[in-house]
Amino acid sequence: MAQPPSEQPDPAPLRLDRPARQTVAFVFASPHSGRAYPASLLERSRLDATTLRRSEDAFVDELFAGAVALGAPLLSAQFPRAFLDVNRGSAELDAAMFDAPLGVPVDAPSPRVAAGLGVIPRIVRDGAEIYRGKLGSGEAAARLSQLYRPYHTALAALLEETRRQFGVAVLIDCHSMPSALSVPDIVLGDRYGASAAPALTARAEMAFLREGFRVARNTPYAGGHTTALYGKVAASSHALQIEINRALYLDEDRIAKKPAFESVRARLGRAMQYLTAIPLSHLRRPSQEAAE
């Protein structure tokens, strides 16, 4: 049996784990590993607990918890992706999901929203519809104000604090991917070089290869809203998305850790140690180095 989701939301929508002193120019984030399911979602969903959890990047926050010991903060969303997806733009909303016009900005329809994968998802990973009926029109504004904005406000503050301290900031956006896609062990997404310096992506690739992982770049995941928003290489802000094949550590049918979980976590920890040791000169602009 799958582990049931928690029926009560965490009092705080976010969890921030910080080292006693930040010693590396990295910030780690786990936006999709939240498993505190609001009772209102469980009551209105047509899905059983296991199916509802298909969208989770289950236990990814635990896989990357070692980042804190390396001197980096780790920000984790505690609410589930099926309830609100912070790796979308705030206006990526499907107005047809609601019972009245929304009082928040709504983008023009996009293929992603039409597929049910907006900031408030209509479906879970397997394509199953989440809700029995339409949502109240105030639901969008409430979720955005209570969950979405606090997450991005906290993440932006961590990155700016890091950039002020080190002259550069690196966001590692941590995710997992279904094994059914026949993907490799790790996919690195830097939006084809737009969100991270080539030296950072190359270092990350080497870090995982050293631990025996099979690595691909940008296929099938090149990075989402978060990497586009925070990856501003010209401003010494880099964002790299990391996708881990769930088959390595997760029983995907039961949403339960495999016996190999601790081994995978240790390998990831060593890879992150190598990655975070990258010389900052490789990430700064030449003009910035000259000024210093």
Residue pairs with C-beta under 8 A, 6 or more apart in sequence:
1 254
2 49
2 50
2 53
2 253
2 254
2 255
2 256
3 254
3 255
3 256
4 49
5 35
5 36
5 37
5 42
5 49
5 52
5 53
5 80
6 35
6 36
6 37
7 37
7 39
7 42
8 36
8 38
8 39
9 36
9 37
9 38
9 39
9 78
9 79
10 36
10 78
10 79
12 78
13 77
13 78
13 79
13 146
13 147
13 150
13 151
14 75
14 76
14 77
14 78
14 150
14 151
14 154
15 61
15 75
15 76
15 78
16 73
16 74
16 75
16 76
16 154
16 158
17 65
17 68
17 73
17 74
17 76
18 68
18 73
18 74
19 68
19 69
19 70
19 71
19 72
19 73
21 71
22 71
22 72
22 73
22 162
22 165
23 70
23 71
24 70
24 71
24 72
24 166
24 276
24 277
25 162
25 163
25 165
25 166
25 167
25 168
25 169
25 170
25 280
25 283
26 67
26 70
26 72
26 162
26 169
26 170
26 171
26 172
26 275
26 276
27 72
27 73
27 75
27 155
27 158
27 159
27 162
27 169
27 170
27 171
27 172
28 64
28 67
28 72
28 73
28 74
28 75
28 171
28 172
28 174
29 74
29 75
29 76
29 155
29 171
29 172
29 173
29 174
29 226
30 57
30 60
30 61
30 64
30 74
30 75
30 76
30 77
30 174
31 57
31 76
31 77
31 81
31 85
31 86
31 87
31 151
31 173
31 175
31 226
32 55
32 56
32 57
32 60
32 77
32 81
32 85
32 87
32 175
32 176
33 56
33 57
33 58
33 59
33 60
33 61
33 62
33 76
33 77
33 174
34 56
34 76
34 77
34 78
34 79
34 80
34 81
35 53
35 56
35 58
35 78
35 80
36 78
36 79
36 80
37 52
37 80
37 82
37 83
38 79
38 83
41 52
41 80
41 82
41 83
41 130
42 52
44 131
44 132
44 133
44 135
45 52
45 130
45 131
45 132
46 128
46 129
46 130
46 131
46 132
47 124
47 128
47 130
50 253
50 254
50 255
51 124
51 126
51 128
52 80
52 82
52 124
52 130
53 80
53 82
53 255
54 124
54 125
54 126
54 128
55 80
55 81
55 82
55 121
55 124
55 125
56 80
56 81
56 82
56 255
57 81
57 174
57 175
57 176
58 176
58 246
58 250
58 255
59 249
59 250
59 257
59 261
60 174
60 175
60 176
60 244
61 74
61 76
61 174
62 265
63 174
63 244
63 249
63 261
63 264
63 265
63 268
64 74
64 172
64 174
64 268
64 272
65 74
65 265
66 265
66 268
66 269
66 272
67 73
67 74
67 172
67 272
67 276
68 74
69 269
70 269
70 272
70 273
70 276
71 276
72 276
73 158
75 151
75 154
75 155
75 158
77 86
77 147
77 151
79 147
81 121
82 121
82 124
82 130
83 120
83 143
83 147
84 119
84 120
84 143
84 144
84 147
84 148
85 117
85 118
85 119
85 120
85 121
86 119
86 147
86 148
86 151
86 152
86 226
87 173
87 224
87 225
87 226
88 112
88 117
88 118
88 119
88 224
88 225
89 107
89 119
89 225
90 104
90 105
90 119
90 144
90 148
90 149
91 104
91 105
91 106
91 107
91 119
92 107
92 110
92 112
92 113
92 118
92 119
92 225
93 102
93 104
93 106
93 107
93 113
93 118
93 119
93 120
93 140
94 113
94 114
94 116
94 118
94 120
94 122
95 101
95 102
95 106
97 120
97 122
97 131
97 134
97 135
98 134
98 135
98 136
98 137
98 139
98 140
99 134
99 135
99 136
99 137
100 136
100 137
101 137
102 137
102 140
102 141
103 137
103 138
103 141
104 140
104 141
104 144
107 113
112 118
115 123
116 122
116 123
116 127
116 129
117 123
119 144
119 148
120 135
120 139
120 140
120 143
121 130
122 129
122 130
122 131
123 129
123 130
124 130
125 178
152 229
155 171
155 226
155 230
156 230
159 169
159 171
159 230
159 237
160 169
162 168
162 169
162 170
163 169
163 236
163 237
166 280
167 236
167 280
167 284
167 288
167 292
168 236
168 237
168 238
168 280
168 283
168 284
169 236
169 237
169 238
170 196
170 200
170 238
170 239
170 240
170 283
171 226
171 227
171 230
171 231
171 237
171 238
171 239
171 240
172 240
172 242
172 272
172 275
173 223
173 224
173 226
173 227
173 239
173 240
173 241
173 242
174 242
174 244
175 221
175 241
175 242
175 243
175 244
176 243
176 244
176 245
176 246
176 250
177 183
177 187
177 221
177 243
177 244
177 245
177 246
178 246
178 252
179 245
179 246
179 247
179 252
181 220
183 216
183 220
183 243
183 245
184 213
184 214
184 215
184 216
184 245
185 208
185 213
185 214
185 215
185 244
185 245
185 248
186 208
186 213
186 214
186 215
186 216
186 242
186 243
186 244
186 245
187 215
187 216
187 217
187 218
187 219
187 220
187 221
187 242
187 243
188 201
188 204
188 205
188 208
188 215
188 216
188 217
188 218
188 240
188 241
188 242
188 243
189 195
189 217
189 218
189 221
189 222
189 223
189 224
189 227
189 240
189 241
189 242
189 243
190 196
190 200
190 201
190 217
190 218
190 222
190 223
190 227
190 231
190 239
190 240
190 241
191 218
191 222
191 223
191 227
191 228
191 231
192 218
192 222
193 201
194 228
194 231
194 233
195 223
195 227
195 228
195 230
195 231
195 232
195 233
195 238
195 239
195 240
196 227
196 231
196 233
196 238
196 239
196 240
197 233
197 238
197 282
197 283
199 278
199 282
199 283
200 238
200 240
200 278
200 282
200 283
201 217
201 240
203 274
203 275
203 278
203 282
204 240
204 242
204 271
204 275
205 215
205 217
206 274
207 271
207 272
207 274
207 275
208 215
208 271
209 215
210 270
210 271
210 274
211 267
211 268
211 270
211 271
212 267
213 267
213 271
221 241
221 243
222 241
223 231
223 239
223 240
223 241
224 241
226 239
226 241
227 239
227 240
227 241
228 239
229 239
230 237
230 239
231 237
231 238
231 239
231 240
234 285
236 283
236 284
236 285
236 288
238 283
244 264
244 268
246 252
248 258
248 260
248 264
249 257
249 258
249 260
249 261
249 264
249 265
250 256
250 257
250 258
250 261
251 257
251 258
281 289
